[in-house]
């Protein structure tokens, strides 16, 4: 049995409301075990014997069918979240875990960070490691000049979680396994 964390993009923002009890119900209807959600932004932890691509597609299709919400789903295993947390290049800055975030990239994303001089967005910084974009936004995500260009011009597409949420999801996934 593999422990997965599904991260849904754009949930409970901009009028796309999905109650977490509904998300839990959808995941359970998919046959996933040990289902639990964390906060209201579309995070669900569960177990399954199926592979990541299959559970991601299954969850996406079930959410779309039940609610009409077409949200991309990023799937990570508990082990992958351990690696994400251990690999944080901004580990020295997590004294305020709301100022460091992780962009969980979609499988088809090919980031082109080199295409833009990120120095023009200082003090914000981005470092891409594999399928994760680590963000340091000392003035907060809301005031960041990097986040929007990063997602559009740099070709980094996915869903972002702040450091506190990332670590909590890792802990919940570890406790589930």
C-alpha positions, 0 to 999 in steps of 0.5 A, spaced: 500 500 500 502 506 498 501 513 501 499 518 497 498 526 497 494 529 492 494 537 491 489 540 487 490 546 484 485 552 485 481 550 490 477 554 494 479 560 491 476 564 485 469 561 486 471 554 485 469 551 492 470 544 494 468 542 501 473 538 504 468 533 506 466 532 499 473 531 497 474 526 502 467 522 500 470 522 493 476 519 495 473 514 499 468 513 493 475 512 489 476 506 493 482 509 497 484 508 504 485 512 510 483 518 507 484 525 510 484 532 508 488 538 511 486 545 511 481 548 505 486 548 499 485 541 496 490 537 500 488 529 501 492 524 504 490 517 502 493 510 501 492 505 494 495 499 491 495 503 484 500 507 481 501 515 482 498 516 475 492 512 475 490 515 482 491 522 480 487 521 473 481 517 478 481 522 483 481 528 477 475 524 474 471 523 480 471 530 482 469 533 475 464 528 475 461 529 482 462 537 482 464 539 475 470 542 478 476 541 473 482 541 477 489 539 475 491 534 481 499 533 483 500 526 486 506 525 491 508 519 495 510 520 502 517 518 500 517 524 495 515 529 500 520 526 505 525 528 499 522 535 498 522 537 505 530 534 506 532 538 499 529 545 501 535 550 498 532 555 503 532 551 509 535 557 513 529 561 512 524 557 514 523 561 521 517 564 518 514 558 514 509 562 510 515 566 506 518 559 503 513 555 499 514 549 494 511 549 487 509 542 486 510 541 478 505 537 473 508 531 470 509 535 463 512 541 466 519 543 463 521 549 467 525 554 463 528 558 469 534 560 465 529 564 460 528 570 465 533 574 470 530 572 476 535 577 479 530 583 477 525 580 482 529 580 488 529 579 494 524 573 491 528 567 489 526 561 486 530 554 485 528 548 481 530 542 483 527 536 479 519 537 479 519 542 485 520 549 485 522 552 491 520 559 492 523 564 497 518 570 498 521 575 504 515 580 503 510 574 502 506 571 496 501 576 496 507 582 495 511 577 490 513 580 483 516 573 482 510 568 483 506 570 477 512 571 472 514 564 474 508 561 473 507 564 466 514 566 463 518 561 466 514 555 464 513 553 471 506 550 472 503 546 478 500 548 485 504 552 490 504 550 498 507 554 503 512 551 507 508 550 513 503 546 509 508 542 505 511 539 512 505 538 515 503 534 509 509 530 509 508 529 517 501 526 515 503 522 510 508 519 514 503 518 520 499 514 515 504 509 512 
